């Protein structure tokens, strides 16, 4: 999983130039059935069927210290149980990160290891250390 262009720019400005950066208070994790771009376009999140982005407080419990240039989730990320088939049964292929429960600023995305649909009665989740965010090497 990588970071969005806007977040990379903000981090670079903080490191080189001393521009203050304030981290997000909460991170919202979502799913997409299409491949997002680094600018946050081409995201197709489910709607209906009890789908909602999962809110995680941005703290060391939910996101422990990075190691080896990788930041992973420290707690399980569990979506609401589907009360209907999400995105007409299409495979969900990507995870997306935002700073709000709907809309908001796009923070990053990554391909799921296993693309699959979420059907009525399913509960999508990420186990501890299953969601990895990296800074790409040049």
Buried (B, 14 or more C-beta within 10 A) or exposed (E): BBBBBBBBEBBEEEEEEEEEEEEBEBBBBBBBBBEBEBEBEEBBBBEEBBBEBBBBEEBEEBBBEEEEEEBBBBBEBEBEEBEBBBBEEBEBBBBBBBBEEEEBBBBBBBEBEEEEBBEEEBEBEBEEEBBBBBEEEE
